[in-house]
Amino acid sequence: MLPALPEPEPAFAPMVIEELTDRTVGAGDATVEIVCGDVVIRLDGATPAARIAEIVRALGA
C-alpha cells in the first residue's frame, strides 16, 4: 500500500488590473482575461464569478 500524498498547498496567482482607456465604451463591452502560461482565455464581462472561479481552478489543476 502506498503512503497517502499530502494535500497541495493553496496557491494564488497575481492579478493585474489595467486602467480603463478611451477604448472602453461601456460595462457591456467589458471582458475578463485569464492568462496561464501560453493559454489566454477571454470571457464576457457578464460571465458569473462562479464560472470564472471554476475555470481558474481547472487551470491550476
Rosetta blueprint (number, residue, H / E / L):
1 M L
2 L L
3 P L
4 A L
5 L L
6 P L
7 E L
8 P L
9 E L
10 P L
11 A L
12 F L
13 A L
14 P L
15 M L
16 V L
17 I L
18 E L
19 E L
20 L L
21 T L
22 D L
23 R L
24 T L
25 V L
26 G L
27 A H
28 G H
29 D H
30 A L
31 T E
32 V E
33 E E
34 I E
35 V E
36 C E
37 G L
38 D L
39 V E
40 V E
41 I E
42 R E
43 L E
44 D E
45 G L
46 A L
47 T L
48 P L
49 A H
50 A H
51 R H
52 I H
53 A H
54 E H
55 I H
56 V H
57 R H
58 A H
59 L H
60 G H
61 A L
